[in-house]
Amino acid sequence: MGGTRELVRATARPVAVGAATVAWVLGAVVNDLHGWPFTLTAAVGAVLTALAVGIPLRAEHNARVRAGTAEQIAEDASARIQLVLNDALEPLTYLIGRITDRRRWSFGREAAELQGQAMAVVLSAAAEVLGANRLRSCFFARVDEKPVRLVPSAFHGRAEEPRTTFVEGTELGDFALGLLARREDLFCADTETAFPPGWDPGPHKYRTFIAVPVATEARQFGILTVDGLEVGDLTEDDVAAVRVLARLLAVALGA
């Protein structure tokens, strides 16, 4: 049915242009125009008719292109979600199960090793599955000694070790610790136009980042961040995936 409709449209459009142009020509003949006046009238009629039909055609074409692009974006997002499910969530749930089983009788090194594996899975998934290439994921662990701090604990992705420590009593430190305490996510689309209080853009190479608390209702473990070198490497859609990874990591660390 759709194919028939498109065929009728494709046939009707040139007929409409031709008929309208002929109408202009007949009008010129009826008005007894000759020579340059006749040629000019016919040419103007053809151009105006073509514009009248062509502009809607162009708009329709652009709409089809936008629809195709949106469909492709949706397909890419779906594929990324599937990658997260396959590459991160399944092994994470397996590790959480092992941690829970082991903690029933052992609080020793094996449980810590399993938690370290869970951390590695989360960081790897966040850096390699989400957004664009050359992302970096970092975990900043909460240290409760006074002053309270968020210190770089682990990272994955491009070879750029995180060096920022968020310290209680500083503007940036209080902001980051506040996000963790309130269990709030943060998405910064462009660090040059919108950035957290106390932000120093100097030492940072990345232009966009996501920060999500790693916490349960009772405990605060730290903050998981993902950053990209270019604006657009990360989007709002990526925040939900990072949030899921952070929540699962919190369960693993708290088990």
C-alpha positions as CSV (number, residue, x, y, z in Angstrom):
1,M,0.0,0.0,0.0
2,G,2.8,2.4,0.9
3,G,4.7,1.6,-2.3
4,T,1.6,2.4,-4.4
5,R,1.2,5.7,-2.6
6,E,4.8,6.6,-3.3
7,L,4.4,5.6,-7.0
8,V,1.3,7.8,-7.3
9,R,3.2,10.7,-5.7
10,A,6.2,10.3,-7.9
11,T,4.0,10.3,-11.0
12,A,1.8,13.2,-9.9
13,R,4.6,15.6,-9.1
14,P,6.1,16.0,-12.6
15,V,2.5,16.1,-14.1
16,A,1.7,18.9,-11.7
17,V,4.8,20.9,-12.7
18,G,4.1,20.3,-16.4
19,A,0.4,21.2,-16.2
20,A,1.1,24.4,-14.3
21,T,3.8,25.4,-16.7
22,V,1.5,24.7,-19.7
23,A,-1.2,26.8,-18.0
24,W,1.2,29.8,-17.8
25,V,2.1,29.3,-21.5
26,L,-1.6,29.1,-22.5
27,G,-2.2,32.2,-20.5
28,A,0.5,34.0,-22.4
29,V,-1.0,32.8,-25.8
30,V,-4.5,33.9,-24.8
31,N,-3.1,37.4,-23.9
32,D,-1.5,37.5,-27.3
33,L,2.1,37.7,-26.1
34,H,5.0,37.2,-28.5
35,G,8.8,37.4,-28.6
36,W,10.5,38.3,-25.3
37,P,7.3,39.0,-23.3
38,F,6.1,35.4,-24.2
39,T,9.5,33.8,-23.4
40,L,9.8,35.8,-20.1
41,T,6.3,34.9,-19.0
42,A,6.7,31.2,-19.8
43,A,10.1,31.1,-18.0
44,V,8.8,32.9,-14.9
45,G,5.8,30.5,-14.8
46,A,8.1,27.5,-15.0
47,V,10.4,28.8,-12.3
48,L,7.6,29.7,-9.9
49,T,5.8,26.4,-10.4
50,A,9.0,24.5,-9.9
51,L,9.6,26.4,-6.6
52,A,6.1,25.9,-5.5
53,V,6.4,22.2,-5.9
54,G,10.1,21.8,-5.2
55,I,10.2,23.5,-1.8
56,P,7.7,21.1,-0.3
57,L,9.6,18.2,-1.9
58,R,12.8,19.4,-0.4
59,A,11.2,19.7,3.0
60,E,9.8,16.2,2.7
61,H,13.2,14.9,1.7
62,N,14.8,16.6,4.8
63,A,12.1,15.1,7.0
64,R,12.9,11.6,5.6
65,V,16.6,12.2,6.3
66,R,15.9,13.3,9.9
67,A,13.6,10.3,10.4
68,G,16.3,8.0,9.1
69,T,18.9,9.6,11.3
70,A,16.7,9.3,14.4
71,E,16.1,5.7,13.6
72,Q,19.8,5.1,13.3
73,I,20.5,6.8,16.6
74,A,17.8,4.6,18.2
75,E,19.4,1.5,16.7
76,D,22.8,2.5,17.9
77,A,21.5,3.2,21.5
78,S,19.8,-0.2,21.5
79,A,23.0,-1.9,20.4
80,R,25.0,-0.1,23.1
81,I,22.4,-1.2,25.7
82,Q,22.8,-4.7,24.5
83,L,26.5,-4.5,24.9
84,V,26.1,-3.2,28.4
85,L,23.9,-6.1,29.2
86,N,26.2,-8.7,27.7
87,D,29.6,-7.2,28.7
88,A,28.8,-5.7,32.1
89,L,25.6,-6.6,33.8
90,E,25.8,-10.4,33.4
91,P,29.4,-10.7,34.9
92,L,28.6,-8.1,37.5
93,T,25.6,-10.0,38.8
94,Y,27.6,-13.2,38.8
95,L,30.4,-11.5,40.9
96,I,27.8,-10.0,43.3
97,G,26.4,-13.5,43.8
98,R,29.8,-14.9,44.5
99,I,30.6,-12.1,46.9
100,T,27.4,-12.6,48.8
101,D,28.0,-16.3,49.0
102,R,31.5,-15.9,50.2
103,R,30.7,-13.3,52.8
104,R,28.5,-15.7,54.6
105,W,31.5,-17.4,56.0
106,S,34.5,-15.4,54.9
107,F,35.4,-11.7,55.2
108,G,39.0,-12.2,54.0
109,R,41.0,-11.5,50.9
110,E,38.9,-13.5,48.5
111,A,35.9,-11.2,49.0
112,A,38.1,-8.2,48.4
113,E,39.5,-9.8,45.2
114,L,35.9,-10.3,44.0
115,Q,35.0,-6.7,44.7
116,G,38.1,-5.6,42.8
117,Q,37.0,-7.7,39.8
118,A,33.5,-6.0,40.0
119,M,35.3,-2.6,40.0
120,A,37.3,-3.6,36.9
121,V,34.1,-4.8,35.1
122,V,32.3,-1.6,35.8
123,L,35.2,0.7,34.8
124,S,35.8,-1.3,31.6
125,A,32.1,-1.2,30.6
126,A,31.8,2.5,31.3
127,A,34.9,3.4,29.2
128,E,34.5,1.0,26.3
129,V,30.8,0.6,25.8
130,L,29.3,4.0,26.3
131,G,29.5,7.1,24.1
132,A,32.5,7.6,21.8
133,N,36.1,6.3,21.5
134,R,38.8,7.2,24.0
135,L,36.6,7.6,27.0
136,R,38.0,7.3,30.5
137,S,36.2,6.0,33.6
138,C,37.4,6.7,37.1
139,F,36.4,5.8,40.6
140,F,37.0,8.3,43.4
141,A,36.8,6.5,46.8
142,R,35.4,8.3,49.8
143,V,38.0,8.5,52.7
144,D,36.3,9.4,56.0
145,E,39.4,10.7,57.7
146,K,39.2,14.4,58.5
147,P,39.0,16.2,56.2
148,V,36.7,13.9,54.2
149,R,38.1,13.3,50.7
150,L,37.3,11.7,47.4
151,V,40.5,10.2,46.2
152,P,41.4,8.6,42.8
153,S,41.3,4.9,43.3
154,A,41.0,3.2,39.9
155,F,40.5,4.1,36.3
156,H,40.1,2.6,32.8
157,G,40.3,3.8,29.2
158,R,42.7,6.3,27.7
159,A,46.1,6.6,29.5
160,E,45.5,9.7,31.6
161,E,45.6,9.0,35.3
162,P,43.2,11.0,37.4
163,R,45.0,13.3,39.8
164,T,42.2,15.4,41.3
165,T,41.3,14.9,45.0
166,F,38.1,16.4,46.2
167,V,38.6,17.7,49.7
168,E,36.0,18.7,52.3
169,G,36.2,22.4,53.0
170,T,37.0,23.4,49.4
171,E,34.3,24.7,47.0
172,L,34.8,21.8,44.5
173,G,35.2,19.2,47.2
174,D,32.1,20.2,49.1
175,F,30.2,20.2,45.8
176,A,31.3,16.7,44.9
177,L,30.7,15.3,48.4
178,G,27.3,17.0,48.3
179,L,26.4,15.1,45.2
180,L,27.4,11.9,46.9
181,A,25.5,12.6,50.0
182,R,22.3,13.5,48.1
183,R,22.8,10.6,45.6
184,E,22.6,13.0,42.7
185,D,23.9,12.5,39.2
186,L,25.8,15.2,37.2
187,F,26.1,15.5,33.4
188,C,28.4,18.3,32.1
189,A,27.9,18.6,28.3
190,D,30.8,21.1,27.9
191,T,33.3,22.0,30.6
192,E,34.0,25.3,28.9
193,T,30.4,26.6,29.2
194,A,29.0,24.9,32.2
195,F,31.1,23.5,35.1
196,P,30.8,22.8,38.8
197,P,31.5,25.4,41.5
198,G,35.3,25.7,42.1
199,W,36.1,24.0,38.8
200,D,39.6,24.7,37.5
201,P,39.6,24.0,33.7
202,G,43.4,24.3,33.4
203,P,44.7,20.8,34.1
204,H,41.8,18.9,32.4
205,K,42.0,17.7,28.8
206,Y,38.4,16.4,28.7
207,R,35.4,18.5,27.6
208,T,32.5,16.5,28.8
209,F,31.8,14.2,31.8
210,I,29.3,12.3,33.8
211,A,29.5,11.8,37.6
212,V,27.3,9.4,39.5
213,P,27.4,8.4,43.2
214,V,28.4,4.9,44.1
215,A,26.2,4.5,47.2
216,T,23.5,2.4,48.9
217,E,20.9,4.0,51.1
218,A,23.1,3.4,54.1
219,R,26.6,3.8,52.8
220,Q,28.7,6.1,50.6
221,F,31.5,4.5,48.7
222,G,32.5,7.2,46.2
223,I,31.8,8.6,42.8
224,L,32.0,7.0,39.4
225,T,32.9,9.3,36.5
226,V,33.2,8.9,32.8
227,D,34.7,11.7,30.6
228,G,35.4,12.3,26.9
229,L,37.8,14.5,25.0
230,E,35.2,16.1,22.7
231,V,31.8,17.8,23.2
232,G,29.2,15.2,22.2
233,D,31.3,12.2,23.2
234,L,28.7,11.7,26.0
235,T,25.0,12.5,26.1
236,E,22.2,12.6,28.6
237,D,21.2,9.1,27.4
238,D,24.5,7.7,28.8
239,V,23.8,8.9,32.3
240,A,21.2,6.1,32.9
241,A,23.7,3.4,31.9
242,V,26.4,4.9,34.2
243,R,23.9,5.1,37.0
244,V,23.0,1.4,36.7
245,L,26.7,0.4,36.7
246,A,27.3,2.6,39.8
247,R,24.4,1.1,41.6
248,L,25.6,-2.4,40.9
249,L,29.1,-1.5,42.0
250,A,27.7,-0.1,45.3
251,V,25.9,-3.4,45.9
252,A,29.1,-5.3,45.2
253,L,31.2,-3.1,47.5
254,G,28.5,-3.3,50.2
255,A,27.8,-7.0,50.1
